[in-house]
Amino acid sequence: MATAKIFDDLKADHDRHREVLSAIADAKGDKKTRAGLFEKFRIDVSGHAAAEEQSLYATMMMDPEMQDDARHSVSEHKEVDDMLTELYQQEVDTPEWSRKFTQMRTRYDHHITEEEEEMFPKAAEHLSDADEVRLAKVFEKRKPAESQKAAETNPTEKEEKE
């Protein structure tokens, strides 16, 4: 395996997400800062998840040995997305928001740790160097577009369409 750029890209996003989640938690009492950080996180994690699904997960779905892992991760993306929508609908300075945020953060931390420790190494065994290069290119192309789409989307409107 000559390159693991796709996994490096995904891990770099995870590390950035961990930092923003910590900053959100630390901003308790500063409604404006917390709301801004939460929106930054929502947009970035939405773009990340969509691009990850369009690159890595789409490829994993084509391999019977990796399908279950991909499906599991997509379902976790949906779970976190649903929690983000609930948080988006609430005021960031309420105890309810803080409880829900803690639940979402715990869930997201579980998801990204599971990806990094279990899924990425397993996927790397099944992917060729060419696959990894192609997936990194797809991810890097799709993430900005998906993040822009998330920035332009009101999550509560998205929920009403479903």
Secondary structure, 3 states (H helix, E strand, C coil): CCCCHHHHHHHHHHHHHHHHHHHHHHCCCCHHHHHHHHHHHHHHHHHHHHHHHHHHHHHHHCCCCCHHHHHHHHHHHHHHHHHHHHHHCCCCCCHHHHHHHHHHHHHHHHHHHHHHHHHHHHHHHHCCHHHHHHHHHHHHHHHHHHHHHHHCCCHHHHHHHC
